[in-house]
Amino acid sequence: MPYEETLLIKLDKTTKQRMKSADENWSALIRGFIQRELNRKKNIAKAERLRARLFRSVRGKGSTAIIREMRESRYGAGSA
């Protein structure tokens, strides 16, 4: 898979030496980390949008009314 962009990072000499002595594909490791972080941030943003939508839908209702609505939607009207 060809990569089109290059990322340059600066490291201290000790870290660079330790990286050289470790048998690791650092490029792949860093690419994977970046991809996971981007996905995590995307999921957090989705969760925040969902949370905001849910709170808008229940604004002004008491907890008893919300629980009653949830139970009725699950089990039908008149459920205890």
N, C-alpha and C positions, 0 to 999 in steps of 0.2 A: 504494500500500500504506500504510494508516494505521499510524502508530507510536503506541504507548500510553505510552511512558516517555520522559522527557527526561533527558539526561546533561549536567551542567554542569561545565565545566572552567575553571580559572583560568590565564590566560596573562600573561606580561609584555608591556608595551606594544610592545616591538620585535617580538616574535613576532607579535602581533596585526596590526601594520602590515604586516609581510612577508606574512602570510596574505591580507590585503586586496589587496595588489598582485599576488598570484599568481592567475591565472585557474583556480580549482580548486573543485570541489564538495567542501568539507571534510567535510560531514556524511556523504556517501556514502563518502568515503575512510576516515573513522574507523570507520563501520559495517563496511566490508569488512575492515579490519584486525582489529577485535574478533572478527568471525566466523571469520577465518582462525586467530587465536590460540586461540579456543575449540576449533576443530577440531583444531589441532595438539596441544593439551593432552589432548583426548579420545584422539587416536591414540597419544600417549605413554603414557597410562594403559592402553590396550589392549595395547600392546607390553610394558609392565611386567607385566601379568597373564599374558600368554603366556610371557614369560621365566621368571616364577616357576613356572608350571605345568611348563615344560620342565625346569627345574632340579630340581623335586621328582621328576620321573619318572626322572632319571638319578642321583639322590643315591646315593652309595655304590658306584657303578660306576666302573671305570677307563676311561680314554680308549680303550683297545684294545677293550674290550667294547662300548662305545658305537658306535665306528666299525664293528665287526663287525655289530652289530644294524642299523645304517643300510644297510650294503651288502647284507645279507641281505633286508631289506625292499624294497630296490630291485631287486636282481638274483636273488634266490632263495638258498636255502641252498647252501653249498659254493662260493660265488663267492670269488675271491681279490682 
